[in-house]
Amino acid sequence: MDAIKKKMQGMKLEKDNAMDRALLCEQQARDANARAEKAEEEARALQKKIQTIENELDQTQEALMQVNAKLEEKDKALQNVS
């Protein structure tokens, strides 16, 4: 009878340890998912920032082309005057 009680106590201890490990793994999984979600949010924010910067670059390049065109016109006009 003692052997059965000891076996049951051992099995209960194993079960408790397994449950503890399962809870720990579940918490680690939740933490990993939270970190992954945060990383995805940061990636989306960076992508949005990149898009904004690319748009600003396009606008600046367009403005530069217009200024260069005006500068060339004025340079030609100045050469014709000289």
Biopython code that builds the backbone (N, CA, C, O; Angstrom):
import numpy as np
from Bio.PDB.StructureBuilder import StructureBuilder

atoms = [
    (1, "MET", "N", (0.830, -1.194, 0.000)),
    (1, "MET", "CA", (0.000, 0.000, 0.000)),
    (1, "MET", "C", (0.873, 1.255, 0.000)),
    (1, "MET", "O", (0.567, 2.233, -0.682)),
    (2, "ASP", "N", (1.958, 1.218, 0.769)),
    (2, "ASP", "CA", (2.867, 2.368, 0.798)),
    (2, "ASP", "C", (3.476, 2.613, -0.574)),
    (2, "ASP", "O", (3.672, 3.759, -0.977)),
    (3, "ALA", "N", (3.768, 1.554, -1.274)),
    (3, "ALA", "CA", (4.357, 1.690, -2.603)),
    (3, "ALA", "C", (3.399, 2.416, -3.545)),
    (3, "ALA", "O", (3.821, 3.241, -4.356)),
    (4, "ILE", "N", (2.116, 2.108, -3.434)),
    (4, "ILE", "CA", (1.100, 2.764, -4.275)),
    (4, "ILE", "C", (0.998, 4.236, -3.915)),
    (4, "ILE", "O", (0.905, 5.083, -4.803)),
    (5, "LYS", "N", (1.012, 4.554, -2.621)),
    (5, "LYS", "CA", (0.940, 5.949, -2.181)),
    (5, "LYS", "C", (2.158, 6.720, -2.675)),
    (5, "LYS", "O", (2.034, 7.847, -3.155)),
    (6, "LYS", "N", (3.345, 6.104, -2.554)),
    (6, "LYS", "CA", (4.561, 6.763, -3.029)),
    (6, "LYS", "C", (4.515, 6.973, -4.533)),
    (6, "LYS", "O", (4.924, 8.017, -5.040)),
    (7, "LYS", "N", (4.010, 5.962, -5.243)),
    (7, "LYS", "CA", (3.884, 6.072, -6.702)),
    (7, "LYS", "C", (2.921, 7.193, -7.062)),
    (7, "LYS", "O", (3.194, 7.977, -7.972)),
    (8, "MET", "N", (1.802, 7.276, -6.358)),
    (8, "MET", "CA", (0.824, 8.342, -6.616)),
    (8, "MET", "C", (1.414, 9.705, -6.290)),
    (8, "MET", "O", (1.199, 10.665, -7.031)),
    (9, "GLN", "N", (2.162, 9.804, -5.181)),
    (9, "GLN", "CA", (2.802, 11.077, -4.829)),
    (9, "GLN", "C", (3.820, 11.460, -5.902)),
    (9, "GLN", "O", (3.913, 12.627, -6.283)),
    (10, "GLY", "N", (4.578, 10.487, -6.385)),
    (10, "GLY", "CA", (5.546, 10.749, -7.450)),
    (10, "GLY", "C", (4.864, 11.216, -8.722)),
    (10, "GLY", "O", (5.330, 12.141, -9.387)),
    (11, "MET", "N", (3.763, 10.572, -9.052)),
    (11, "MET", "CA", (3.012, 10.954, -10.243)),
    (11, "MET", "C", (2.405, 12.355, -10.082)),
    (11, "MET", "O", (2.374, 13.134, -11.034)),
    (12, "LYS", "N", (1.927, 12.669, -8.877)),
    (12, "LYS", "CA", (1.375, 14.005, -8.620)),
    (12, "LYS", "C", (2.475, 15.045, -8.759)),
    (12, "LYS", "O", (2.254, 16.108, -9.338)),
    (13, "LEU", "N", (3.661, 14.747, -8.231)),
    (13, "LEU", "CA", (4.788, 15.667, -8.341)),
    (13, "LEU", "C", (5.167, 15.876, -9.804)),
    (13, "LEU", "O", (5.419, 17.005, -10.227)),
    (14, "GLU", "N", (5.206, 14.800, -10.571)),
    (14, "GLU", "CA", (5.496, 14.904, -12.000)),
    (14, "GLU", "C", (4.447, 15.746, -12.711)),
    (14, "GLU", "O", (4.766, 16.578, -13.560)),
    (15, "LYS", "N", (3.181, 15.511, -12.347)),
    (15, "LYS", "CA", (2.090, 16.290, -12.956)),
    (15, "LYS", "C", (2.233, 17.766, -12.611)),
    (15, "LYS", "O", (2.093, 18.625, -13.482)),
    (16, "ASP", "N", (2.515, 18.068, -11.336)),
    (16, "ASP", "CA", (2.675, 19.458, -10.912)),
    (16, "ASP", "C", (3.847, 20.113, -11.648)),
    (16, "ASP", "O", (3.743, 21.254, -12.096)),
    (17, "ASN", "N", (4.950, 19.393, -11.768)),
    (17, "ASN", "CA", (6.104, 19.925, -12.494)),
    (17, "ASN", "C", (5.767, 20.167, -13.963)),
    (17, "ASN", "O", (6.161, 21.180, -14.541)),
    (18, "ALA", "N", (5.038, 19.231, -14.557)),
    (18, "ALA", "CA", (4.636, 19.379, -15.957)),
    (18, "ALA", "C", (3.710, 20.590, -16.121)),
    (18, "ALA", "O", (3.829, 21.344, -17.086)),
    (19, "MET", "N", (2.802, 20.763, -15.182)),
    (19, "MET", "CA", (1.895, 21.918, -15.243)),
    (19, "MET", "C", (2.675, 23.218, -15.105)),
    (19, "MET", "O", (2.400, 24.187, -15.813)),
    (20, "ASP", "N", (3.645, 23.241, -14.198)),
    (20, "ASP", "CA", (4.482, 24.433, -14.036)),
    (20, "ASP", "C", (5.243, 24.742, -15.319)),
    (20, "ASP", "O", (5.323, 25.895, -15.743)),
    (21, "ARG", "N", (5.803, 23.698, -15.935)),
    (21, "ARG", "CA", (6.536, 23.904, -17.187)),
    (21, "ARG", "C", (5.595, 24.385, -18.287)),
    (21, "ARG", "O", (5.963, 25.236, -19.097)),
    (22, "ALA", "N", (4.388, 23.841, -18.313)),
    (22, "ALA", "CA", (3.404, 24.258, -19.315)),
    (22, "ALA", "C", (3.034, 25.727, -19.128)),
    (22, "ALA", "O", (2.945, 26.482, -20.096)),
    (23, "LEU", "N", (2.821, 26.122, -17.881)),
    (23, "LEU", "CA", (2.500, 27.536, -17.613)),
    (23, "LEU", "C", (3.647, 28.443, -18.014)),
    (23, "LEU", "O", (3.434, 29.508, -18.593)),
    (24, "LEU", "N", (4.866, 28.019, -17.705)),
    (24, "LEU", "CA", (6.041, 28.807, -18.075)),
    (24, "LEU", "C", (6.132, 28.935, -19.596)),
    (24, "LEU", "O", (6.381, 30.021, -20.119)),
    (25, "CYS", "N", (5.931, 27.828, -20.294)),
    (25, "CYS", "CA", (5.981, 27.865, -21.763)),
    (25, "CYS", "C", (4.886, 28.762, -22.339)),
    (25, "CYS", "O", (5.122, 29.506, -23.291)),
    (26, "GLU", "N", (3.697, 28.689, -21.762)),
    (26, "GLU", "CA", (2.606, 29.551, -22.228)),
    (26, "GLU", "C", (2.943, 31.021, -22.018)),
    (26, "GLU", "O", (2.671, 31.851, -22.885)),
    (27, "GLN", "N", (3.535, 31.348, -20.870)),
    (27, "GLN", "CA", (3.920, 32.732, -20.605)),
    (27, "GLN", "C", (5.007, 33.182, -21.576)),
    (27, "GLN", "O", (4.970, 34.302, -22.086)),
    (28, "GLN", "N", (5.971, 32.305, -21.825)),
    (28, "GLN", "CA", (7.027, 32.647, -22.773)),
    (28, "GLN", "C", (6.456, 32.856, -24.171)),
    (28, "GLN", "O", (6.900, 33.743, -24.900)),
    (29, "ALA", "N", (5.476, 32.044, -24.543)),
    (29, "ALA", "CA", (4.831, 32.199, -25.848)),
    (29, "ALA", "C", (4.086, 33.532, -25.923)),
    (29, "ALA", "O", (4.157, 34.231, -26.935)),
    (30, "ARG", "N", (3.374, 33.882, -24.852)),
    (30, "ARG", "CA", (2.660, 35.175, -24.827)),
    (30, "ARG", "C", (3.654, 36.322, -24.932)),
    (30, "ARG", "O", (3.423, 37.282, -25.667)),
    (31, "ASP", "N", (4.770, 36.224, -24.191)),
    (31, "ASP", "CA", (5.794, 37.270, -24.245)),
    (31, "ASP", "C", (6.383, 37.386, -25.650)),
    (31, "ASP", "O", (6.574, 38.489, -26.162)),
    (32, "ALA", "N", (6.668, 36.245, -26.264)),
    (32, "ALA", "CA", (7.226, 36.251, -27.619)),
    (32, "ALA", "C", (6.231, 36.851, -28.607)),
    (32, "ALA", "O", (6.618, 37.611, -29.496)),
    (33, "ASN", "N", (4.963, 36.516, -28.458)),
    (33, "ASN", "CA", (3.942, 37.088, -29.339)),
    (33, "ASN", "C", (3.824, 38.596, -29.139)),
    (33, "ASN", "O", (3.642, 39.338, -30.104)),
    (34, "ALA", "N", (3.926, 39.045, -27.907)),
    (34, "ALA", "CA", (3.859, 40.485, -27.640)),
    (34, "ALA", "C", (5.054, 41.191, -28.266)),
    (34, "ALA", "O", (4.911, 42.263, -28.853)),
    (35, "ARG", "N", (6.236, 40.586, -28.138)),
    (35, "ARG", "CA", (7.428, 41.185, -28.756)),
    (35, "ARG", "C", (7.298, 41.209, -30.271)),
    (35, "ARG", "O", (7.682, 42.186, -30.914)),
    (36, "ALA", "N", (6.762, 40.148, -30.839)),
    (36, "ALA", "CA", (6.592, 40.085, -32.290)),
    (36, "ALA", "C", (5.597, 41.148, -32.758)),
    (36, "ALA", "O", (5.812, 41.802, -33.778)),
    (37, "GLU", "N", (4.522, 41.310, -32.014)),
    (37, "GLU", "CA", (3.526, 42.326, -32.367)),
    (37, "GLU", "C", (4.133, 43.726, -32.290)),
    (37, "GLU", "O", (3.903, 44.564, -33.162)),
    (38, "LYS", "N", (4.907, 43.965, -31.240)),
    (38, "LYS", "CA", (5.563, 45.271, -31.102)),
    (38, "LYS", "C", (6.530, 45.501, -32.252)),
    (38, "LYS", "O", (6.596, 46.605, -32.793)),
    (39, "ALA", "N", (7.280, 44.474, -32.632)),
    (39, "ALA", "CA", (8.220, 44.603, -33.743)),
    (39, "ALA", "C", (7.481, 44.885, -35.051)),
    (39, "ALA", "O", (7.947, 45.678, -35.870)),
    (40, "GLU", "N", (6.336, 44.241, -35.248)),
    (40, "GLU", "CA", (5.538, 44.496, -36.442)),
    (40, "GLU", "C", (5.016, 45.932, -36.462)),
    (40, "GLU", "O", (5.010, 46.579, -37.509)),
    (41, "GLU", "N", (4.583, 46.421, -35.317)),
    (41, "GLU", "CA", (4.115, 47.811, -35.238)),
    (41, "GLU", "C", (5.248, 48.772, -35.554)),
    (41, "GLU", "O", (5.054, 49.752, -36.274)),
    (42, "GLU", "N", (6.436, 48.494, -35.016)),
    (42, "GLU", "CA", (7.586, 49.342, -35.294)),
    (42, "GLU", "C", (7.945, 49.290, -36.776)),
    (42, "GLU", "O", (8.302, 50.308, -37.370)),
    (43, "ALA", "N", (7.851, 48.107, -37.369)),
    (43, "ALA", "CA", (8.153, 47.962, -38.793)),
    (43, "ALA", "C", (7.151, 48.758, -39.628)),
    (43, "ALA", "O", (7.532, 49.413, -40.598)),
    (44, "ARG", "N", (5.866, 48.701, -39.252)),
    (44, "ARG", "CA", (4.853, 49.478, -39.979)),
    (44, "ARG", "C", (5.121, 50.974, -39.844)),
    (44, "ARG", "O", (4.980, 51.726, -40.809)),
    (45, "ALA", "N", (5.507, 51.399, -38.650)),
    (45, "ALA", "CA", (5.798, 52.822, -38.440)),
    (45, "ALA", "C", (7.005, 53.244, -39.274)),
    (45, "ALA", "O", (7.011, 54.320, -39.872)),
    (46, "LEU", "N", (8.018, 52.397, -39.308)),
    (46, "LEU", "CA", (9.198, 52.714, -40.116)),
    (46, "LEU", "C", (8.861, 52.734, -41.601)),
    (46, "LEU", "O", (9.356, 53.581, -42.343)),
    (47, "GLN", "N", (8.025, 51.807, -42.030)),
    (47, "GLN", "CA", (7.621, 51.781, -43.442)),
    (47, "GLN", "C", (6.871, 53.060, -43.801)),
    (47, "GLN", "O", (7.063, 53.623, -44.879)),
    (48, "LYS", "N", (6.016, 53.509, -42.888)),
    (48, "LYS", "CA", (5.274, 54.753, -43.126)),
    (48, "LYS", "C", (6.239, 55.932, -43.193)),
    (48, "LYS", "O", (6.085, 56.820, -44.032)),
    (49, "LYS", "N", (7.232, 55.938, -42.309)),
    (49, "LYS", "CA", (8.227, 57.013, -42.310)),
    (49, "LYS", "C", (9.040, 56.986, -43.605)),
    (49, "LYS", "O", (9.336, 58.036, -44.176)),
    (50, "ILE", "N", (9.399, 55.796, -44.063)),
    (50, "ILE", "CA", (10.136, 55.669, -45.323)),
    (50, "ILE", "C", (9.312, 56.225, -46.469)),
    (50, "ILE", "O", (9.829, 56.948, -47.320)),
    (51, "GLN", "N", (8.030, 55.887, -46.491)),
    (51, "GLN", "CA", (7.150, 56.373, -47.555)),
    (51, "GLN", "C", (7.080, 57.897, -47.542)),
    (51, "GLN", "O", (7.128, 58.537, -48.593)),
    (52, "THR", "N", (6.967, 58.468, -46.357)),
    (52, "THR", "CA", (6.914, 59.928, -46.231)),
    (52, "THR", "C", (8.205, 60.555, -46.749)),
    (52, "THR", "O", (8.169, 61.537, -47.491)),
    (53, "ILE", "N", (9.337, 59.990, -46.359)),
    (53, "ILE", "CA", (10.631, 60.518, -46.791)),
    (53, "ILE", "C", (10.793, 60.377, -48.304)),
    (53, "ILE", "O", (11.318, 61.278, -48.959)),
    (54, "GLU", "N", (10.342, 59.242, -48.863)),
    (54, "GLU", "CA", (10.416, 59.063, -50.314)),
    (54, "GLU", "C", (9.565, 60.105, -51.034)),
    (54, "GLU", "O", (9.972, 60.639, -52.065)),
    (55, "ASN", "N", (8.382, 60.393, -50.490)),
    (55, "ASN", "CA", (7.527, 61.427, -51.092)),
    (55, "ASN", "C", (8.199, 62.794, -51.026)),
    (55, "ASN", "O", (8.174, 63.557, -51.992)),
    (56, "GLU", "N", (8.796, 63.094, -49.883)),
    (56, "GLU", "CA", (9.498, 64.368, -49.744)),
    (56, "GLU", "C", (10.676, 64.441, -50.714)),
    (56, "GLU", "O", (10.937, 65.496, -51.293)),
    (57, "LEU", "N", (11.383, 63.333, -50.894)),
    (57, "LEU", "CA", (12.497, 63.292, -51.836)),
    (57, "LEU", "C", (12.015, 63.551, -53.251)),
    (57, "LEU", "O", (12.634, 64.315, -53.992)),
    (58, "ASP", "N", (10.909, 62.915, -53.629)),
    (58, "ASP", "CA", (10.357, 63.142, -54.969)),
    (58, "ASP", "C", (9.995, 64.612, -55.170)),
    (58, "ASP", "O", (10.278, 65.184, -56.223)),
    (59, "GLN", "N", (9.377, 65.219, -54.171)),
    (59, "GLN", "CA", (8.998, 66.626, -54.276)),
    (59, "GLN", "C", (10.231, 67.517, -54.370)),
    (59, "GLN", "O", (10.257, 68.472, -55.146)),
    (60, "THR", "N", (11.242, 67.204, -53.584)),
    (60, "THR", "CA", (12.471, 68.003, -53.600)),
    (60, "THR", "C", (13.190, 67.867, -54.936)),
    (60, "THR", "O", (13.711, 68.846, -55.471)),
    (61, "GLN", "N", (13.217, 66.649, -55.472)),
    (61, "GLN", "CA", (13.852, 66.453, -56.777)),
    (61, "GLN", "C", (13.105, 67.206, -57.865)),
    (61, "GLN", "O", (13.729, 67.787, -58.752)),
    (62, "GLU", "N", (11.790, 67.204, -57.812)),
    (62, "GLU", "CA", (10.989, 67.935, -58.783)),
    (62, "GLU", "C", (11.271, 69.442, -58.673)),
    (62, "GLU", "O", (11.442, 70.129, -59.680)),
    (63, "ALA", "N", (11.315, 69.933, -57.445)),
    (63, "ALA", "CA", (11.607, 71.358, -57.242)),
    (63, "ALA", "C", (13.011, 71.684, -57.748)),
    (63, "ALA", "O", (13.221, 72.736, -58.353)),
    (64, "LEU", "N", (13.962, 70.804, -57.511)),
    (64, "LEU", "CA", (15.328, 71.019, -57.985)),
    (64, "LEU", "C", (15.366, 71.065, -59.505)),
    (64, "LEU", "O", (16.064, 71.899, -60.083)),
    (65, "MET", "N", (14.633, 70.188, -60.150)),
    (65, "MET", "CA", (14.604, 70.196, -61.619)),
    (65, "MET", "C", (14.021, 71.502, -62.133)),
    (65, "MET", "O", (14.513, 72.059, -63.114)),
    (66, "GLN", "N", (12.978, 71.991, -61.477)),
    (66, "GLN", "CA", (12.378, 73.254, -61.904)),
    (66, "GLN", "C", (13.348, 74.413, -61.716)),
    (66, "GLN", "O", (13.467, 75.279, -62.583)),
    (67, "VAL", "N", (14.035, 74.425, -60.589)),
    (67, "VAL", "CA", (14.997, 75.500, -60.323)),
    (67, "VAL", "C", (16.152, 75.418, -61.316)),
    (67, "VAL", "O", (16.605, 76.445, -61.821)),
    (68, "ASN", "N", (16.629, 74.217, -61.599)),
    (68, "ASN", "CA", (17.713, 74.060, -62.572)),
    (68, "ASN", "C", (17.273, 74.527, -63.957)),
    (68, "ASN", "O", (18.051, 75.151, -64.679)),
    (69, "ALA", "N", (16.027, 74.225, -64.330)),
    (69, "ALA", "CA", (15.512, 74.664, -65.627)),
    (69, "ALA", "C", (15.461, 76.188, -65.682)),
    (69, "ALA", "O", (15.854, 76.782, -66.686)),
    (70, "LYS", "N", (14.990, 76.815, -64.635)),
    (70, "LYS", "CA", (14.946, 78.283, -64.584)),
    (70, "LYS", "C", (16.349, 78.864, -64.627)),
    (70, "LYS", "O", (16.593, 79.872, -65.291)),
    (71, "LEU", "N", (17.262, 78.228, -63.922)),
    (71, "LEU", "CA", (18.651, 78.689, -63.905)),
    (71, "LEU", "C", (19.263, 78.602, -65.300)),
    (71, "LEU", "O", (19.972, 79.515, -65.723)),
    (72, "GLU", "N", (18.999, 77.531, -66.005)),
    (72, "GLU", "CA", (19.503, 77.387, -67.367)),
    (72, "GLU", "C", (18.918, 78.455, -68.275)),
    (72, "GLU", "O", (19.628, 79.019, -69.107)),
    (73, "GLU", "N", (17.623, 78.741, -68.123)),
    (73, "GLU", "CA", (16.986, 79.789, -68.920)),
    (73, "GLU", "C", (17.640, 81.142, -68.651)),
    (73, "GLU", "O", (17.929, 81.896, -69.579)),
    (74, "LYS", "N", (17.869, 81.437, -67.385)),
    (74, "LYS", "CA", (18.482, 82.713, -67.039)),
    (74, "LYS", "C", (19.923, 82.768, -67.523)),
    (74, "LYS", "O", (20.393, 83.822, -67.949)),
    (75, "ASP", "N", (20.627, 81.642, -67.462)),
    (75, "ASP", "CA", (22.012, 81.586, -67.944)),
    (75, "ASP", "C", (22.050, 81.833, -69.453)),
    (75, "ASP", "O", (22.917, 82.552, -69.950)),
    (76, "LYS", "N", (21.086, 81.220, -70.188)),
    (76, "LYS", "CA", (21.026, 81.444, -71.637)),
    (76, "LYS", "C", (20.695, 82.901, -71.931)),
    (76, "LYS", "O", (21.276, 83.505, -72.833)),
    (77, "ALA", "N", (19.764, 83.464, -71.171)),
    (77, "ALA", "CA", (19.381, 84.860, -71.366)),
    (77, "ALA", "C", (20.584, 85.766, -71.082)),
    (77, "ALA", "O", (20.803, 86.753, -71.784)),
    (78, "LEU", "N", (21.352, 85.428, -70.061)),
    (78, "LEU", "CA", (22.523, 86.237, -69.731)),
    (78, "LEU", "C", (23.579, 86.134, -70.825)),
    (78, "LEU", "O", (24.232, 87.125, -71.154)),
    (79, "GLN", "N", (23.750, 84.934, -71.391)),
    (79, "GLN", "CA", (24.733, 84.769, -72.466)),
    (79, "GLN", "C", (24.301, 85.520, -73.719)),
    (79, "GLN", "O", (25.140, 86.047, -74.450)),
    (80, "ASN", "N", (22.989, 85.572, -73.971)),
    (80, "ASN", "CA", (22.498, 86.301, -75.134)),
    (80, "ASN", "C", (22.653, 87.802, -74.967)),
    (80, "ASN", "O", (22.821, 88.518, -75.954)),
    (81, "VAL", "N", (22.600, 88.284, -73.755)),
    (81, "VAL", "CA", (22.746, 89.708, -73.483)),
    (81, "VAL", "C", (24.206, 90.126, -73.647)),
    (81, "VAL", "O", (24.498, 91.228, -74.113)),
    (82, "SER", "N", (25.113, 89.238, -73.262)),
    (82, "SER", "CA", (26.554, 89.572, -73.306)),
    (82, "SER", "C", (27.090, 89.674, -74.681)),
    (82, "SER", "O", (28.277, 89.947, -74.863)),
]
sb = StructureBuilder()
sb.init_structure("model")
sb.init_model(0)
sb.init_chain("A")
sb.init_seg("    ")
for serial, (resi, resn, name, xyz) in enumerate(atoms, 1):
    if name == "N":
        sb.init_residue(resn, " ", resi, " ")
    sb.init_atom(name, np.array(xyz, "f"), 0.0, 1.0, " ", f" {name:<3s}", serial, name[0])
structure = sb.get_structure()
